[in-house]
Amino acid sequence: MRPTRVRTPRGAALMMPLVPALIALLTLAAAPISTAAQSAADHVDHTRGVVSPNEAAIVRAEIIHTIEKYYEYFSTGQMDRIPQETHHVPWVFLGTGVFTNSAEETATNYRARRQGVVDNLDSDYQKSTYAVTSVCVLSRNAGITSGVNTRTNSTGGIVSVEGVSYIVMKAPQGWRIVAFSEITPEKVIIC
């Protein structure tokens, strides 16, 4: 009887040297830790990432301000200000495979995006308004906000309505959008 030959997927040979290290790591992860180490870990777990209600209110306000600036710049065609003041570069448009790696690329993509609204939805597009549903404060330096983007024309007529979620972080220059995803208005994130 011939032995059964097992075919490994491409790249598996590259992973084989890592198997012993992964087994050792999993063994260590499953091993009990000393009482002193556990006590230190318990102390850290109770204080790490804690944001007071006052701090959370400040973070929420700062995040909303950043998103509102982005909407103002998009609505008024000030695309060069977006990568300078509201977006981290690089940033990602989640679920689309679009990664934007430079300020120029960011401004170009938003010019095209705004033109797409004008060309495909309403040539009289005037502005986009973000109605905040929630701001999830993850830490003093990170959050997720979710809400509804309503695009209107110069007469106040609704051009489109979509849900949207933004992942934001505090960078040395201030709060910045690092990723976002369009969603249906019914799927906005609640925290």
N, C-alpha and C positions, 0 to 999 in steps of 0.2 A: 504494500500500500504506500502510495506516495504521500509525503507530508503536505499539508495544506499550506499554501503560500499566502502570506498576509501582505497586502499592498498598503503602503503608508502614503498618506496624502503628501503633496508637494510641500516642502518646507519642514516636514516632520523631522528629517535628518538634522536640520539646524536646531531643532528643539531638544533633541535627545541629550546633549551635554547638560542641559538645564534641569533634567529630571531629578538627579540626586540632590541638587541644591533646593529644588522645590520641596522634596520630601523632607529634607532637614528643616526647612523653614516651617512647614506644616507641623512637624513634630514639636518644634519649639513653641509654636503658637498654641498647641494643645496642652503643653506642659503647665502645671500649676506654678504660679509665681509666689515669691516669698511674702510673708505677712507685711513686712516693711514696704515692699514694692506695691502691694495691694493697697495699703493705707495711703501711700503717696498718690497712687492712681485714683483712688476714691476722692481724695481732696481735689485733685485737678479736675476730675469729671464734674465736681460740684461748682467749679468756678470758671472753667474754660468756656468762652463763648457767651457768657451771660451778658445780656444787654438789659439795662434797667429800662423801665417804662419811659422815663424822660429821654434816654439815649435813643430808644426805638422811635419815639416821636420825631426827634431831630433827623434820624436816618430816613424815615418815611418822607419827611418834608424835602430833604435833599434829593432823594431819588425822584420824587414827583417833579421837582423843579427841573431836573436834568431831562426828563421825558418831555416836559412841556416846552423846554428850549428846542429840543429836537423837532417837535411838531411845528413850532413856530418857524424854524429854519426851513423845514421841508415845504411848508405851506407857502412861504414867501420866496422860495427858490434860492435860498442862501446855502447852497450845498457845500461850499467850501468851508463853512463854519461847522458843519456836522462832525467831520473827523477831528477838528481842532478843539471842539467844546463839548461834544456829547457822546462820541463813540471812541472806544478803545480800538486802536489799530494794531494787530489784525482783529477782525470780528467775524462772526459767522451768522448767516441766515439759516437757522436750523431747519432741517428737513428738505432742503433744496440742493445741498452740495455746494452752495455759494460761500466761499471764504474770501474775504476782502483783506488784502495784505498791505495796502498803502493808502495814504490820505487821498491821493489823486484818484485811485481806483474807487474809493468810497464816494467821493464827490461825483464821479462819472456814473457810477451805478445809481445813485439817488437822482441825478438829472434824468437818466433813462427811465427810472421808476416813476418819477413825477410826470414825465412826458407820456408814459403809458397810461396813466390815469386820464390825462387830457385827451389822448387819442382814442382810448378804448371805452372810457366810461362817460366823460362829460367834458366837452371843450371849454365849458364855463366853470371848471373846477376852481374853487376859491381857497378852501382850507380843510385841514384835518384836525379833529378834536379828539383828545384822549380822555375817556371817562374811566377813572380808576375804579376797579372793582376791589382789588386788594394789593397790598404791599407786604410781602413776607420778608421780614428782617431776619436774615440768616446769621449775621454778625454785625459788628460795627463797620465792616468793610465789604459786605456782600448782601445782595437781596434779589428778590424776584418780584416784579410787579406785573399784574395782569389786568386787562380791562378791555374796553371796546373803542375801536377807532371808527369815528364817523366822519366821512368825507362829505362836504357840502359844496354847493355852487354859490354864485354871487347873490342869488335870490333866497338862499337859505334852504333850497331843496336838497334832499339827501341823494348823494351820488352813490355811496356804498357804505356798508356797515360790516365790520369784521372784528373778531376777537383777536387779541394779540398779547403775547407775554414777552417780557424783557428780562434778561439776566444782567444785572449791573454789579459793578465793583467800584470801590473807591481806589483810585490811582493817585499818584503824587499830584496830578493836575486837578483832581476832583473826581466826582462820580462820572462813570462812563458805562455805556451800553457795550457789553461784550458779545451778546448773542440775542437774537429774538426769533420768534416763530409766530406766524399767523395761525389762528385757530378759529373755529366757529364761535360766535358770541356765547353759546351755551356751554362751552368748554373752558371758560376762563378759570384760572387757578385761584382757589380759595385756601387761605392758610389759617 
